[in-house]
Amino acid sequence: MDEKTLILVINPGSTSTKVAIYDGEKELDTHSIDHPAETLKQFREISDQLEFRKEAVLDYLKSQQLTLQDLSAIAARAGVVGQLESGAYLVNEAFAQASLHSHTPHPANLSPVIAYELADEAGTGIHGYIYDAVCGCGIPDKIYTLTGMKEIDKPFLTHVLNSRAVSIEQAKRDGTKLEEMNYIVCHLGGGVTSNLISGGRVLEFVGDDAGGFSPERSGGVPCRDLVKYCFRSGLTEKEVQKKLKGEGGLMAYLGTNDERVAEKMADEGDEYADMVLDAMVMQLAKDIGGLATVVRGKVDKIILTGGMAYSERVTSGLISRVGFIAPVSVIPGTYEMEALAKGVYRVLTGQEQAHILQ
């Protein structure tokens, strides 16, 4: 029997933990462990969910009739850990601690910690790795960080993992090298980011705090009016942040963060829902158009991906507005699990070298 290269993939989200087992690049099983809102409410901070999420991962491993000792490596999604390069990082103690004490709360910060602890408990010398972290854009050129307010630089945090994964796939389809192409990837999820992939990395992007609104995020709110709102609303900083991320966009206007529900409302004659959806698509198209100017219109392809890329209304609306810039490719869904597994497999087989955080 051929020796297997089993990789456990861990990808925590806001209400679920996605897990999978890969044998090299081949998916053997994938599963989403749902966490009811009532259960998560008992944890005051995201970091308090560590043991809960870790036990859920171990239960999944047991359901697959596998032990930690059967694994060759653990692939973990990473959150915000400083400013990282694209690609793989070894999850050492420094990386685990940086993830646990991240200043940007997100369930993905728990994943490297879980991977580190499980690799240690395995006792077989296996390692955990992350691949294409949210902050994995490298050190951006200074021109892309200026905001117009000297005290605030633009943070380079975006959907690196899925955007680079579909770019790698698109380059294969185009029969070319990713490093030679200029792709604009619009990741259409609960939050939307538009990413200019040039030279194989995220050169520039429009984040979900700056561009068009999305199912649950406000996008770029007029800053002076936002300042007035903050001072007059009586809300805490945390409460305002929640309105921007979690309660913004479709959620604010239509009471749902599910584009499919909003689309059904519009189809059933709700003119307001129809208008809100059109506004969202128009704003996101403006983000894509703006990125095209960065490379002076030399865009090889625009790629629409993420959950909302399954919507004919959203994709056709965007294509009608941005198709004049470059051909548009639709690769719906997310390739995060596959990208994590394949990236780590390339490290295990010597095709890539993992970075090490000191």
Backbone torsions as a table, in degrees:
resi	resn	phi	psi	omega
1	MET	NA	135.3	178.4
2	ASP	-64.8	142.8	178.2
3	GLU	-72.1	136.7	-177.9
4	LYS	-93.6	150.0	173.4
5	THR	-113.4	86.3	-173.8
6	LEU	-86.2	125.1	-179.6
7	ILE	-119.6	122.3	173.2
8	LEU	-87.6	126.4	-179.5
9	VAL	-108.3	132.1	-178.2
10	ILE	-126.3	125.7	-176.7
11	ASN	-142.5	88.2	-179.1
12	PRO	-76.3	135.7	173.7
13	GLY	-118.2	-174.4	-173.7
14	SER	-64.8	-35.8	-177.4
15	THR	-127.2	11.4	-179.6
16	SER	-156.3	164.9	171.2
17	THR	-125.6	112.8	178.0
18	LYS	-83.3	134.6	179.7
19	VAL	-134.4	155.2	179.4
20	ALA	-158.1	158.9	172.0
21	ILE	-120.4	126.7	176.2
22	TYR	-118.5	143.4	167.2
23	ASP	-104.1	98.1	-171.6
24	GLY	65.0	-118.5	179.7
25	GLU	-97.1	0.4	-176.4
26	LYS	-97.2	123.9	177.8
27	GLU	-73.7	125.2	175.6
28	LEU	-96.6	-35.5	179.1
29	ASP	-162.7	147.9	173.7
30	THR	-142.3	147.6	-174.9
31	HIS	-155.3	146.2	175.0
32	SER	-110.3	116.1	177.9
33	ILE	-87.7	108.9	-178.1
34	ASP	-80.9	139.6	178.4
35	HIS	-117.7	107.3	-178.6
36	PRO	-57.0	144.3	-179.3
37	ALA	-55.6	-38.4	-179.6
38	GLU	-62.7	-35.9	179.0
39	THR	-68.6	-43.3	-177.3
40	LEU	-70.5	-23.2	-179.0
41	LYS	-63.4	-23.2	-177.9
42	GLN	-72.0	-14.6	-179.9
43	PHE	-98.7	121.4	-176.8
44	ARG	-68.5	-44.5	179.6
45	GLU	-119.5	156.7	178.8
46	ILE	-59.2	-37.6	-179.4
47	SER	-61.9	-24.3	179.0
48	ASP	-70.3	-13.4	-179.0
49	GLN	-84.3	0.6	-171.7
50	LEU	-55.0	-56.2	-177.0
51	GLU	-65.3	-37.5	178.8
52	PHE	-60.6	-47.4	-179.5
53	ARG	-69.8	-37.8	179.6
54	LYS	-61.9	-44.1	178.9
55	GLU	-63.5	-36.1	178.1
56	ALA	-63.4	-39.0	178.4
57	VAL	-67.0	-43.0	179.0
58	LEU	-63.9	-38.3	177.3
59	ASP	-63.2	-38.8	178.2
60	TYR	-64.2	-44.6	180.0
61	LEU	-58.5	-42.0	179.1
62	LYS	-64.3	-37.6	179.5
63	SER	-65.0	-23.4	177.7
64	GLN	-91.1	6.8	-179.0
65	GLN	56.3	42.6	178.4
66	LEU	-124.4	153.3	173.5
67	THR	-115.0	168.5	177.3
68	LEU	-60.1	-32.5	-178.0
69	GLN	-69.4	-15.8	178.6
70	ASP	-79.7	-14.6	-172.0
71	LEU	-83.9	149.8	173.8
72	SER	-96.7	-26.6	-179.8
73	ALA	-169.6	166.0	175.2
74	ILE	-123.6	128.0	178.9
75	ALA	-105.5	123.4	-175.3
76	ALA	-122.5	139.7	170.8
77	ARG	-71.7	145.8	-179.5
78	ALA	-117.5	149.4	178.7
79	GLY	-95.7	-124.6	-175.1
80	VAL	-108.3	109.6	-179.1
81	VAL	-132.4	81.3	-178.8
82	GLY	64.2	-142.9	178.7
83	GLN	-121.9	106.7	-174.6
84	LEU	-103.9	160.4	171.4
85	GLU	-77.6	162.3	172.8
86	SER	-68.6	158.6	177.5
87	GLY	101.6	-157.0	-171.1
88	ALA	-94.7	148.7	170.1
89	TYR	-131.2	138.1	170.8
90	LEU	-68.9	134.1	176.4
91	VAL	-87.4	92.1	173.8
92	ASN	-96.2	-174.5	-177.9
93	GLU	-62.5	-37.6	179.9
94	ALA	-62.8	-41.4	-179.7
95	PHE	-68.5	-42.0	-179.9
96	ALA	-62.2	-44.0	-179.4
97	GLN	-66.8	-39.8	178.0
98	ALA	-63.4	-36.6	178.7
99	SER	-68.8	-44.0	-177.5
100	LEU	-64.9	-31.5	-176.7
101	HIS	-107.8	25.3	178.2
102	SER	-60.4	142.7	178.5
103	HIS	-82.8	-4.1	179.5
104	THR	-115.2	97.4	-175.6
105	PRO	-62.1	127.2	175.2
106	HIS	-162.9	140.7	179.2
107	PRO	-55.2	-28.2	179.9
108	ALA	-61.7	-23.0	177.6
109	ASN	-64.9	-22.2	-178.7
110	LEU	-77.8	-26.0	-172.2
111	SER	-60.3	-48.6	178.3
112	PRO	-62.7	-33.3	179.4
113	VAL	-66.2	-45.0	177.1
114	ILE	-60.6	-45.5	-179.7
115	ALA	-60.9	-42.5	-179.7
116	TYR	-62.8	-46.2	-178.3
117	GLU	-67.9	-40.2	179.9
118	LEU	-67.9	-40.0	178.5
119	ALA	-62.7	-38.9	178.6
120	ASP	-66.7	-42.6	-179.1
121	GLU	-68.0	-26.6	180.0
122	ALA	-62.5	-37.3	177.0
123	GLY	67.7	19.7	-177.0
124	THR	-113.8	4.9	179.4
125	GLY	84.5	9.8	176.5
126	ILE	-75.2	164.3	-179.2
127	HIS	-129.0	158.1	169.0
128	GLY	-98.4	147.6	178.0
129	TYR	-136.8	153.8	168.3
130	ILE	-112.9	164.1	177.6
131	TYR	-144.0	130.6	178.1
132	ASP	48.0	69.2	178.4
133	ALA	-63.3	161.7	176.3
134	VAL	-53.9	-34.9	-179.6
135	CYS	-97.5	17.6	-174.4
136	GLY	-88.0	53.1	179.3
137	CYS	-102.3	3.0	-173.8
138	GLY	73.7	-171.2	176.9
139	ILE	-87.0	110.9	-176.0
140	PRO	-69.5	151.3	172.5
141	ASP	-60.2	140.6	-173.7
142	LYS	-55.9	-32.8	-177.1
143	ILE	-59.4	-27.3	-177.3
144	TYR	-88.1	-4.5	-177.3
145	THR	-101.0	-12.5	-177.6
146	LEU	-70.9	135.5	-176.6
147	THR	-113.5	-14.0	-173.1
148	GLY	99.7	-9.4	174.9
149	MET	-125.4	112.5	-168.9
150	LYS	-59.0	-29.3	-176.7
151	GLU	-77.9	-11.7	-176.6
152	ILE	-127.5	118.5	172.8
153	ASP	-93.5	153.8	176.0
154	LYS	-71.3	123.2	175.8
155	PRO	-76.9	135.8	-180.0
156	PHE	-93.9	84.5	179.1
157	LEU	-132.2	120.2	-176.2
158	THR	-156.1	-176.9	-179.7
159	HIS	-81.0	67.4	-175.3
160	VAL	-63.4	-46.9	-171.5
161	LEU	-58.0	-56.3	-177.3
162	ASN	-71.7	-35.5	-179.0
163	SER	-64.9	-42.8	177.6
164	ARG	-72.4	-33.7	-179.7
165	ALA	-63.2	-46.2	180.0
166	VAL	-73.2	-25.3	175.4
167	SER	-68.8	-40.9	176.6
168	ILE	-61.7	-43.3	178.8
169	GLU	-64.1	-42.8	-179.4
170	GLN	-64.3	-39.6	178.6
171	ALA	-62.1	-38.0	176.4
172	LYS	-62.9	-44.1	179.4
173	ARG	-63.2	-34.6	-178.5
174	ASP	-83.7	-5.7	179.3
175	GLY	66.2	38.0	-177.1
176	THR	-139.2	179.5	177.1
177	LYS	-94.7	135.8	-179.4
178	LEU	-56.1	-38.5	-176.4
179	GLU	-63.6	-16.1	-177.8
180	GLU	-98.2	-0.6	-172.4
181	MET	-112.2	155.2	169.3
182	ASN	-113.8	106.9	178.1
183	TYR	-113.5	141.1	167.9
184	ILE	-107.6	117.9	-177.5
185	VAL	-108.2	119.2	177.1
186	CYS	-101.9	108.4	179.8
187	HIS	-87.7	109.8	-172.8
188	LEU	-101.5	85.6	179.0
189	GLY	-121.2	-156.1	174.9
190	GLY	-59.3	-34.8	167.7
191	GLY	-114.5	147.5	-178.5
192	VAL	-118.2	132.7	170.3
193	THR	-129.5	145.7	174.8
194	SER	-112.7	125.8	-168.9
195	ASN	-124.7	127.9	176.0
196	LEU	-91.5	107.7	178.8
197	ILE	-95.0	111.8	-177.3
198	SER	-136.2	131.1	-176.1
199	GLY	66.8	21.9	177.8
200	GLY	85.9	-0.8	-178.5
201	ARG	-131.6	169.2	176.5
202	VAL	-77.2	104.8	-179.5
203	LEU	-79.8	-42.7	-179.1
204	GLU	-154.3	159.8	179.5
205	PHE	-158.6	164.0	171.4
206	VAL	-113.9	114.0	-174.9
207	GLY	-82.3	171.5	-178.5
208	ASP	-77.6	3.0	173.4
209	ASP	-109.2	6.7	-175.8
210	ALA	-132.1	-27.9	-175.0
211	GLY	-99.9	-143.4	-178.6
212	GLY	-69.2	159.3	178.2
213	PHE	-78.1	164.1	-173.8
214	SER	-138.0	-172.4	-177.0
215	PRO	-53.3	-37.0	-177.6
216	GLU	-134.7	12.4	-179.3
217	ARG	-128.9	146.9	-170.3
218	SER	-77.8	-22.7	-173.7
219	GLY	72.9	-156.8	-176.1
220	GLY	-80.7	99.8	177.5
221	VAL	-83.3	140.4	177.4
222	PRO	-50.2	120.2	-166.6
223	CYS	-65.1	-39.7	-177.9
224	ARG	-68.6	-37.0	176.2
225	ASP	-69.7	-33.3	177.6
226	LEU	-65.9	-40.8	177.6
227	VAL	-60.0	-44.8	178.4
228	LYS	-61.0	-43.2	-179.4
229	TYR	-61.1	-43.9	-178.5
230	CYS	-59.6	-41.6	-177.0
231	PHE	-77.0	-28.7	-173.9
232	ARG	-97.4	-19.2	-172.2
233	SER	-74.6	-25.3	-176.1
234	GLY	80.2	4.0	-179.8
235	LEU	-83.9	153.8	174.4
236	THR	-76.9	166.9	177.7
237	GLU	-58.0	-42.3	-178.9
238	LYS	-62.2	-38.6	-179.7
239	GLU	-69.1	-37.8	177.6
240	VAL	-68.4	-42.2	177.5
241	GLN	-58.2	-37.9	179.7
242	LYS	-65.1	-37.1	178.3
243	LYS	-67.6	-31.1	179.3
244	LEU	-78.8	-38.2	-175.8
245	LYS	-130.4	99.7	-178.0
246	GLY	128.0	-40.1	-178.2
247	GLU	-120.8	13.0	-179.2
248	GLY	-96.2	-171.9	174.4
249	GLY	59.0	-135.4	-179.5
250	LEU	-58.1	-34.7	-180.0
251	MET	-60.3	-41.9	-178.9
252	ALA	-70.0	-42.2	-174.7
253	TYR	-83.0	-37.1	-170.8
254	LEU	-120.5	-4.0	178.0
255	GLY	76.7	15.7	176.9
256	THR	-143.1	144.3	174.3
257	ASN	-104.1	15.1	179.5
258	ASP	-106.0	110.7	-178.0
259	GLU	-58.8	-31.9	-179.4
260	ARG	-65.1	-39.0	177.5
261	VAL	-66.6	-43.8	179.1
262	ALA	-61.8	-40.1	179.4
263	GLU	-65.4	-37.9	178.0
264	LYS	-65.2	-39.4	177.0
265	MET	-59.6	-45.1	-180.0
266	ALA	-65.2	-41.5	-179.9
267	ASP	-63.9	-26.8	-179.1
268	GLU	-90.9	11.1	172.4
269	GLY	102.7	5.6	178.9
270	ASP	-77.3	102.4	-175.3
271	GLU	-67.7	-33.3	179.3
272	TYR	-66.1	-45.1	177.3
273	ALA	-61.0	-38.8	179.1
274	ASP	-61.9	-43.1	-179.4
275	MET	-69.0	-41.2	-179.8
276	VAL	-62.6	-43.0	178.0
277	LEU	-63.3	-41.9	178.0
278	ASP	-62.7	-39.1	179.6
279	ALA	-65.2	-41.3	179.0
280	MET	-61.0	-48.0	-179.2
281	VAL	-62.8	-42.5	179.8
282	MET	-61.9	-43.5	-179.5
283	GLN	-65.0	-39.8	179.3
284	LEU	-67.6	-34.4	176.1
285	ALA	-63.6	-37.1	177.9
286	LYS	-63.3	-36.5	177.8
287	ASP	-62.0	-45.6	179.7
288	ILE	-62.4	-45.9	179.5
289	GLY	-60.2	-39.6	179.3
290	GLY	-62.8	-39.7	180.0
291	LEU	-66.0	-31.3	179.9
292	ALA	-60.1	-28.9	-178.9
293	THR	-70.9	-24.4	-178.0
294	VAL	-62.4	-37.5	178.9
295	VAL	-105.5	24.9	175.8
296	ARG	53.6	40.4	175.3
297	GLY	80.6	-0.8	-178.3
298	LYS	-84.6	70.5	-179.2
299	VAL	-106.0	124.7	-179.0
300	ASP	-80.1	-34.7	-179.6
301	LYS	-164.1	148.6	171.6
302	ILE	-107.3	130.0	-177.2
303	ILE	-116.1	126.0	176.1
304	LEU	-103.5	124.5	-177.4
305	THR	-141.9	-179.1	-177.1
306	GLY	92.7	175.1	-175.7
307	GLY	-60.3	-40.3	-178.0
308	MET	-72.3	-10.4	178.1
309	ALA	-71.6	-7.4	172.8
310	TYR	-78.0	-16.3	-177.7
311	SER	-81.7	119.8	177.4
312	GLU	-63.3	-37.1	-179.2
313	ARG	-62.9	-47.1	-177.9
314	VAL	-66.9	-48.7	-175.9
315	THR	-67.8	-42.4	179.5
316	SER	-66.7	-35.3	177.6
317	GLY	-64.6	-41.9	178.5
318	LEU	-69.0	-43.3	-179.7
319	ILE	-59.8	-38.8	-179.2
320	SER	-65.1	-24.8	-177.7
321	ARG	-97.6	-27.6	-174.8
322	VAL	-117.2	-3.4	-177.9
323	GLY	-59.9	-21.8	179.5
324	PHE	-73.3	-18.0	-177.3
325	ILE	-78.2	-46.5	-177.1
326	ALA	-166.3	163.8	174.5
327	PRO	-58.6	146.3	-177.9
328	VAL	-111.7	129.7	176.7
329	SER	-112.5	135.8	178.9
330	VAL	-110.0	115.8	175.9
331	ILE	-122.9	84.9	-172.0
332	PRO	-70.2	159.5	178.8
333	GLY	87.6	-175.8	177.7
334	THR	-120.4	145.6	-177.4
335	TYR	-113.2	27.8	-173.6
336	GLU	-63.0	-46.9	-177.5
337	MET	-63.0	-46.6	179.1
338	GLU	-62.5	-42.5	-179.0
339	ALA	-65.1	-39.5	178.1
340	LEU	-63.5	-48.4	-178.1
341	ALA	-64.0	-47.0	-177.5
342	LYS	-66.8	-37.3	178.3
343	GLY	-63.1	-45.1	179.6
344	VAL	-67.9	-36.3	178.1
345	TYR	-63.1	-37.4	178.0
346	ARG	-64.0	-32.8	175.6
347	VAL	-68.7	-45.8	-178.8
348	LEU	-61.8	-31.4	-177.6
349	THR	-97.1	7.7	174.8
350	GLY	79.4	9.3	179.4
351	GLN	-78.1	-25.5	176.9
352	GLU	-134.5	155.3	176.6
353	GLN	-107.1	132.2	178.6
354	ALA	-78.9	136.8	172.6
355	HIS	-72.0	159.2	177.1
356	ILE	-127.9	124.4	178.2
357	LEU	-82.2	126.6	-178.3
358	GLN	-89.4	NA	NA
